[in-house]
Amino acid sequence: MAVLENTDQTVSHGRRYLLFILLAGLATRLTNILATYGSAIQLDGISYVLIAKAIARGAFGEAVRAVFPPFYPFFIALVHFFVGDWEFAGRLASLVFGLLLVYVSYLFFKRLLGEKKALYGAFILAIHPYLVRYSGQVLSESLATLLFTVTVFFFYRGWTEGKGAYVGMSGCFLGLTYLTRPEYLVYYAPFALLLVGRKRFLHTLLFFMVAVLLALAYIMYLRFETGVWMISGKMIHSPFVPLVAAVTNIPTVIYHFLAAVFPPFLLLLLMGFRSVDVRFRTMSILLVIFHVLSLSLVGHSTRRYSVEFVPALALFVAEGIPVFLAFVARFRYRVAVAFGVCLLFVCLPLTQTISFHEGRVLQKKAGLFLLRNDPGSRIAARLPIESFYAKGSWVNLAASCTSLQECGRLVDSLNDQAIKYVVFDDGIAKGCPRLEECLRRFSCIGEFSDSEGYVRVYRLKNE
């Protein structure tokens, strides 16, 4: 009887701590959203919103033809039905997926490591700086990380326990991850290798069949639209680099991968690596190898493209925390050591959760200025940010400057395209220095500046 009471108390305390962790995750993410809401939406975020708008009005063909897959924009369209603002809908969708990631990871950690270490791992995910950032941006990272994490967890159970249902669920979620970010398709190879290595051919077939059902319709439509076989429209914009260049990219990809894990947590990961089940270690190493090699073929890398590994690797971090605590317990001045540990593993990550250099604030101000004065107008600018906030149409000003060097021809081209406003900033001034001289004949109706740059809005004579 006493044992049952102790068990109930342990469960109650675990739920209480989990609730606290989820609230901490919510607080950090809301703080990040509020602190960065003055910054402009990311350029990829504009594309996602445009796809979501196409979905909302039933133009599914237009949505599928876009550069990015439609799964994340579908959720933006869904949330927009309730909140009414497209940018906020994207941020809110990412926030929900970010919190779900913490809870789902906790459930898996609990099964594999136990209650206490599961809470450690969940807390790491709740305050991890890059997971917090992407949970407040109109980017697909939050959803893709959640889906990929569920894929890894289901696959591990199906692979180690010999359960085909979990293997099939893993293939299903990897298919959804592909429909969120197409580059995740590469992970079918390492997962299949692990299954074939154990001679689980039926499970391998099941794993691929689910993927085909989810992805084939999308791939076939791309084939119909482009005339070539491809896994995503992004392939046209981001082709693979030569093999020699890919080899030289590997160190950069590794650097960004380690940076995405975050250095303090990387230390805990190394301390807990050997304590984790060898099968999970094998699977993780194989996935990381495929990740590094595939990303090096693209030709560019940032920590944004490696953040999906953080939840799975947090399992190693959770195992490393007790090892680290046992190590620091040997020191005499425990209060000072505890303070240092708190600074390194809690305060430092929290200070990195908010990026104060999101940039493009001036472009957003210019767009909102045009929204107030003349919404829906046709705007020529270096970036589509101004037209996004002004709810107008965008013409690439940089392309026009490159193709037309003479001032008169450039102005005539803008008039022929019925451009009503030209947004000139310090960025385009470097690539097209004569443009400012061309625009002096028109009235500057708005100017925004700070210590880093400026943005000017010129009104052309088109009515």
C-alpha positions, 0 to 999 in steps of 0.5 A: 500500500505504501509503495502504491502511495509513493508511486502516485506521489512520484507520478504527481510530482512528475506531472507537476514538473512537466507542467512547469517545464511546458510553462517555461517553454511557453514563456521563453517562446512568447518572450521571443515572439514579443521581442522580435515582432518588430522585425520583418518576416523571413523571406521564406516566411513570405513564400509560406504565407503566399502558399497558405493564401493559395490553399485558403482560397482553394487554389491547390494547384498553385500551392503545389507548384510553389517552391516549398511543399504545402504541408506547413502552409496548410497549418498557417491557413488553418490557424489564419481561419481563427486569428485573421493575421497571416504573419501571426498565424505562422508564428502561432503555428510554429509555437504550437509545434514547438511546445508539442515537441517538448511534450512528445520528446518527454514521453519518449525520454521517459520510456527509455530513461525514466521519469527524472532524466526525461524531465531533464531532457524536456527542460533542455528542449524547453530552453534550447535557444534555436528551438525557441527561436524557430518556434516563433518564426514563420518557418517550417523548422518547428514543424519539420523538427517535430515530425522528424523527432517523432519519426526517429522515436517511432523507428527506434521502437519498431527497429529494436522491438520488432514491431511493424506498426511502429516502423510503418508509423515512422515511414508515415511521419517521415513522409509528412516531414518530406512534405514539409521539407523535401531534403528529409527524403534522404533519411530513408536511406539510413533507416532502410540500412538499419532494417536491412542490416537485421534482415527485416525485409518486410518491415523495409518494404512497409517503411517505403510503401507508406512513403510512396503513398504520401509522396508520390502524388506530390512528385507526380504533380511536379513532374507534370508541371516541370516536365522533369522528375524531382522531389521538390521545386527547390531543386531548381533553385538549389542545385547540387554542387560538384563532388569536390566542392561537396567534400570541402563543404563537410567541415562547414556543415559539421561546424554548424551542426555542432553549433546547432546543438549548442556548446554547453549542451554539447559538453553534456552530450559527450558526458552522457553518450556512452550511457545511452543504449548502443542501438540508439547510438548506432542509429544516431551516428548513421543519421548524422553521417547522412545529414552531413554528407547530404547537406554538403552536396547543397553547397551552403549550410547554417545551424538552421538546417541542423536543428532537427537533430537537437531533440534526439540528441537531447537524450544524450544530454539528459543522460549526461546531466547526472554524470555532470552533477556527480562530478561537480558534487566533488567540489568544496564550494558547492554554492559557487559551483551551482551558480556557475552551472546555472549560468552556463546551462540555463542563463546562457541558453536563455540569453541566446533565445532572442536574436536582436539582429533579425534585421529588415525592420526598416523594410517592415516600417516602409511596408506598413507605411504604404499599407496605411497610405495606399494598400494593395499597390504595385511596388518595386523593391529589392525584397518582397517585404514591403509589398507583403506588409502593404498587401500589394504586388512585388516587382524585383527592383534589383533585376530591373537595375541589372538588366537596364543600366540607363536611367531613362530606360529604367524609369520607362520600364518601371512605368510600363510595369505600372509600378506606383512606388519604388523602395530604395535602400542601402542594400540596392544602392551598392548594387545599383548606385545610379538608381538613386540619381534616377529617382530624384525626379520623383517625390520621396514620401517616406524615409526610415533610417537607423545606425545600420541603414536606410529605406526611402519610399518614392512615389512614381507618377503612375495612377 
